[in-house]
Structures are given as C-alpha cells and as structure tokens.
Amino acid sequence: MEKNSQNAAKPKKSQESFWTEERGDIGVKQIALTVAAIVIIGAAIAIVNRNLGDWISDVWDMFMEQIKKFTQ
C-alpha cells in the first residue's frame, strides 16, 4: 500500500515539465536565452546608432539657441 502512495506522488516522465529537464552544464535553453539576449541588445544598439546623429544635432541646436538667448 505504501508503494502506491509513493508512486502516485512522483510525476511520470511524460508529465514532467520541459523546464525541469536539465542535463549537463550548459543546456540548449541557456544557449537560446543567451542568443535571444544578444539579438535584443544588437537591435537596441542598431536603433540608437540610426538615430544618434539626429539626437546629437538636436541637442547641439538646443544648446546653441540657449547660448544665443543668453547673449542677446
């Protein structure tokens, strides 16, 4: 009777979650998450680089306008 209660508490192999099956030091999920993080960071850098020139010129123009206002 006790063996049945112990077996009932253990999940079957087919019922185990995908996220709990980890083997080895570095798994496929860790590699996938690392690649996803690199792609997201790369996309963010590309967006910033595309707009960086406009942002710098906008800030420069704003400072120059402020300087002109102070000197008038």
C-alpha positions in Angstrom: 0.0 0.0 0.0 2.8 2.4 0.8 4.5 1.8 -2.6 1.4 3.0 -4.4 1.3 6.3 -2.4 5.0 6.9 -3.2 4.5 6.2 -6.9 1.4 8.5 -7.1 3.4 11.4 -5.7 6.1 11.1 -8.4 5.2 12.7 -11.8 5.6 10.4 -14.8 8.3 11.1 -17.3 5.7 12.3 -19.9 4.2 14.7 -17.3 7.5 16.4 -16.4 7.8 20.0 -17.4 10.1 20.9 -20.3 11.8 23.5 -18.0 12.7 20.9 -15.3 14.6 18.6 -17.7 18.1 20.0 -17.5 21.1 17.8 -18.2 24.7 18.9 -18.5 26.4 22.1 -17.5 25.1 24.2 -20.4 21.8 23.3 -21.9 20.0 24.3 -25.1 17.7 26.6 -23.1 20.6 28.6 -21.7 22.2 28.9 -25.2 18.8 30.0 -26.6 18.3 32.6 -23.9 21.9 33.9 -24.5 21.3 34.2 -28.2 18.0 36.0 -27.6 19.6 38.5 -25.3 22.4 39.2 -27.8 19.8 39.7 -30.6 17.8 42.1 -28.4 20.9 44.1 -27.4 22.0 44.2 -31.0 18.6 45.6 -32.1 18.7 48.2 -29.4 22.2 49.3 -30.5 21.2 49.5 -34.2 18.2 51.7 -33.3 20.3 54.0 -31.2 23.0 54.2 -33.9 20.4 55.0 -36.5 19.1 57.9 -34.5 22.2 59.0 -32.8 23.2 61.7 -35.4 19.8 63.3 -35.2 19.8 63.3 -31.4 23.3 64.9 -31.3 22.3 67.6 -33.8 19.0 68.3 -31.9 20.9 68.7 -28.6 23.6 70.9 -30.2 20.9 73.1 -31.8 19.2 73.4 -28.4 22.4 74.4 -26.7 23.2 76.9 -29.4 19.8 78.5 -29.1 20.1 78.8 -25.4 23.6 80.4 -25.7 22.1 82.9 -28.3 19.3 83.8 -25.9 21.7 84.4 -23.0 24.0 86.6 -25.1 21.2 88.8 -26.5 
